[in-house]
């Protein structure tokens, strides 16, 4: 929501020399803006930010980059590919009601229907009125028992209400799932004291991951003349692709195609 507002109303303040740094992020946001339906679940939208305590990066309207942003480590995603170059600040969600409010506001801002899926019983105080509720006690143990037909029916029912969608016959040869990123965003704020303690122990490191993930590490080692060994991007892409396919196979029971 924050980043959409930034791109709509504040992006014109970005200098021409820095516009290209927003391209990857803008591609993802444009895809969201073109969507006929947005699907959310309490696993990614409440469980991760509130219980797990994940930290996310959001674009700063004042074009200011917080130094703490360099300590946020993230998964290999297209969305945050150039976050180490952008004016971003960390944000943490502690209140589940704020997470729900953000989802509803996003639907209103984009004027797009929202489908909300609740997996956990523990968040029922905030999700009891969601479109689909499973009420699981432990999602990791019960994920295989998710009735996918219930979710698909809810999606199709909601799409049928959107008259502007051009409906075409389903083809058995069409890709089942098309994605350019992992199923959800994972991010964490590193403890700078513990991190520097580890980095000061050794002379060389093998760093696996995108430049946008915890840039503090590379900056710190460069300043102390540390020797960096960066895993080739082609290997990172291969690992990322394998994890992505495995994740979708486990969750949806279908093969992921690109």
N, C-alpha and C positions, 0 to 999 in steps of 0.2 A: 504494500500500500504506500509506504513512505517513498520507495524508489520510483513507483509509477508517478506520484505527484512531482517528484524531482524532475523526471524526464519530461513531463508535460508542461511544467511551469518555471523550472529553474535551469534547465539544460542550456538555454540560450545564453547563459552567463559564462559557460565554459569556453575557454580560449580555443581558437582553431587548432592550435598545436596539440591539444589534448583530446579533441573530439574522438579520434580513433581508439582511444583507450576505453571508450564506453560501448564499442561496437558489439562485443560478445554479450554484455549485459542487455543491450538494447534488443538484440535478436530474440532473447528469451522473453523479455517484457512485451515485445510486439506479438509474440505468439499467444501470450496470455490475453492481450487486448483483442485478439481476433477470435478467441474461444466463444463457442455457443453455450458452454456449460463449464463451471468450475467445480471440481470435486475435492472435498477436504475430509480428513479423518482425525480423530482425537489422538491417534498415535503420534503423528508428525506435528500436529498443531498445538497439542497440550502436553502430552507425555514427555516429549523431548525438551521443549523449552522450560517447562515448570519443574518436572520431577528430576529429569536428568541434569537440568541446569545448563543447557547449551547457550552459547553466546553467538549472536548474529551481527553482521555488519550492515549498516544502512547508510545511504548517501546523505551527506551533510549539506543542508540548504545554504550554509555559509561558505561552501567549497573549502572546508577545513578538514584536514586529515588528523585524527587523533593518534597519538603515539601508541596507545593501547591497541590500536587496530593491527599493529605489527605482531602482536602476540596471539592473534586468533588463528588457529589451525583448522583447516576445512578439508572436506572430501574433494576429489577431482571432479569438478562440475564445470560445465560451460559458463554458467551464470557468474561465477566468481573468478573467472580466468584471469582478469586483469585488476582484481581488487587491490593488489599491492600498489597500484598506481593511482587509485581513485580517492577522492575526498570522502572517506567513510569513518564512521564512529561505531563502537560496539554498543549493542543493546541487549538487555536481558529481560525476559518475561517471567515474573514471579506469581502473577495473579491469573488463574484460568479464565476468569471473566473477561480480562483484557484480550486474551487470545480469541475468545468467541466474538468479542466486539470487533476485533480487527477483521475477522472473516466476513461478518455482516456488512461492515463498512466498505470492504473491497467489492462486494456484490453490488452495493448501491452506487459506488463510484464508477464502476464499469458498466452498470446497468445490464448485468449478466446474471442469470439464475445460478444459485448455489445449491449443490447437493452435499449434505453433511452426513458422514458415516461415523457412528460411535462404536468403538470396539470394546472399551473398558467400562466395567460397572463402576469403578472407583470415581469416574468423572461424571456420573449420572446427574449430579446436582446442576451441572452446567450444560449437559448434553441430552437431557431427558426428552426434549422436544425436537431432536434431530431427525432427519428423514429415515435413517436406518440405524437401529440399535441392536447390538449383539449381546452386550452385558457380560463379556468375558472377565474371569478373575485373573487369568494369566495368559496374555496373548501369545507368549512364546511357546507355551504348551498346547494352546488351542488353535493356533493359526491354521492348522490343517483341517479344522472342522468348520472353517468359514464357508458358508453357503454362497458361492460366487453368483448363483442364479438370482439371489435376492438383490445383490448389488447391481447386476446387469439390468434387472427389471426396473429398479429404481432409476437408473441412468436413462433407459429407453423411455420410461414414463415421463421423465422430466424433459427429455429432448422432444417428445411428441407435442409438448406444450409450446415449443418454440417454432412458430410458423415460418420463420425466415430461413430455416435450414433446408438445403436442397437434398432431398432424400434420394438415394440410389440403391439399387438391389445389391445385396451382400454377395461378395464373391469369395469362394473357397480358396482362391489363389491369392487373395489380398493379405498383407501382413497383419498378424493378430495384434501385435503391439509395436508401436514405433516410438522410440525415445532417444534423446540425446544426452541424458544424464542418469545418474543413479536414482533409485526410487525416492529418496528423501535427502534433505540436507543435514549433514552432521558437522558441527563446529564446536570448538572448545577454546576457552581462554586459558593460555598457559601461565603458570606461576613464574614470573621473571626471575625470582631468586633461585628457585630450584633449577630452572633452565640454564642460567649462567653457571651454576655450580657444576652441572654435567658438561657443558661446553668447554669449561676451563680444564677438564681432566685429560683431554686427548688432543693430539695434534692434527688428526685427519678424520674426515667423516664421509659416509656415504649417505647422501640425501635423496630420498625418493619422494616425489610429489611435485605439484605445480609451484611456480614462483609465488603465487598469491597466498599460499598456505604458510603462515608464520614467517613472514619475511624478516622478522627480527633475527632469526637464526643465521641467515645468510649475511645480513648486515653486521652482526656481531663477529662472525668468523672472519669476514673481510677486514674489519678494523684491526683484529689481532693477528692478521696475516695467516689465518687458518687455511688449510688446504682442503678445497671442496671437490668431491667427486660426485657429479650429477648423473643420475641414471638416464640413459638416452630416452628421449620422448617416445620413441617407437615401442620400447619395452613397457613404459608406463601406460601407453594406450592399450597394449595387449592385455595387461593385468586388469585395467579398468573395464575393458570389454568383457573379459571372462567373469569378473565379479558381477557386472550388470546383468549378464545373461543368467547367471546362477541365481541371483536375487529374484528376478521375475519368474523364473521357473519354479522357485520355492513358493512365492506368494500367490501367483496367478495360475500356476499349473500349465503354462503355455510357453512355447519357445519365443524368445525375443528376436525380432528381425529388425534390420536397419534399412 
